Amino acid sequence: MLFKSNKKSNPLNQARWLRFKANRRGFWSLWIFAILFVLSLFAELIANDKPLLVEYNDAWYFPVVETYSETTFGGEFEIEADYTDPYIIELIEDKGYILWPLIRFHYDTINYNISGVLPSAPDSVNWLGTDDKGRDVLARIIYGFRISVLFGFVLTAISTVIGVFVGATQGYYGGWIDLLGQRFIEVWSGMPTLFLLIILSSFVEPNFWWLLGIMVLFSWMSLVGVVRAEFLRCRNFDYVRAAQAMGVDDKRIMLRHMLPNAMVASLTMMPFILSGSVTTLTSLDFLGFGLPVGSPSLGELLAQGKANLQAPWLGISAFVVLSVMLTLLVFIGEAVRDAFDPHHQGR
């Protein structure tokens, strides 16, 4: 979809789009990943312990987006209605009906109706079983998939902007700016990221934005090298020299004449940076230094699978989801790489 919007007006983008489509594996991976991601954005409508719609006394209620008290449905207390309570369900169904989501569990909903030991095996209620706290595994996977992809998208976008800016500045000006920048990157890239996260976790409770900020500090360097090399190559081209001789300011030259060439390499690497971001978050959650306790996390599900070898559905479910997600991203990255390679001839 990246090249389709301009394919009719720009022959170069049209050729790139055709090369992307020629890679059938990457093309269909893009569609599958996009469908899964869009579905995860509506996780509250797919997996939730609150009904999508309640019809009671000829009135319509939408508990999934609005909070109602028990007294609204004939209860006794002015507290939020617990739709998992059989008493509330009976009150509503006596004078109306309930439309439930496909999965009747939120990621933090505990199923108290389990008679056996926890984690419980998959059944008709919990399709992928429950974890060691009685929470539905499938619901946690859906919400965990969304958090992982959103974290990866935001981290990739911010890291790309910073990396392109630093690489462009070093490559365009060269000299002492480039030399000092390279020495700083060599020192900064040697910092033990995982150890720093472990140390900082003892002072600050990790959350989504805290982890994002820490990871941005170390992930922006992945694009500096390719962007710097492209700017070093382009700054001696005739059209750049001519623009400088005509008095065009450096900012305009970098943005309009040199950055499009560097973006080819950047766009090629972005799917791989995204997959690396997802893997990093999963690893931190697995080690217990990621998202807050109770958050839906694929890494936390893997840790539960490791701690509960008698419940193989935990580890297998997380492994399959991560394998499919990362495989799709790698296939998409390969297709984007082929699309931007003019020497590649798609089958």
Secondary structure, DSSP 8 states (H G I E B T S, - for coil): -TTGGGTTT-HHHHHHHHHHHH-HHHHHHHHHHHHHHHHHHTHHHHB-SS-SEEEETTEEE-TTTS--BGGGGT-SSSSB--TTSHHHHHHHHHSEEEE--SB---TT-B-TT--S-SS----SSSTT-B-TTSBBHHHHHHHHHHHHHHHHHHHHHHHHHHHHHHHHHHHHH-HHHHHHHHHHHHHHHTS-HHHHHHHHHTTS---HHHHHHHHHHHHGGGTHHHHHHHHHHHTTSHHHHHHHHTT--HHHIIIIIIHHHHHHHHHHHHHHHHHHHHHHHHHHHHHT-SS-TTS--HHHHHHHHHH-TT-HHHHHHHHHHHHHHHHHHHHHHHHHHHHH-TT----
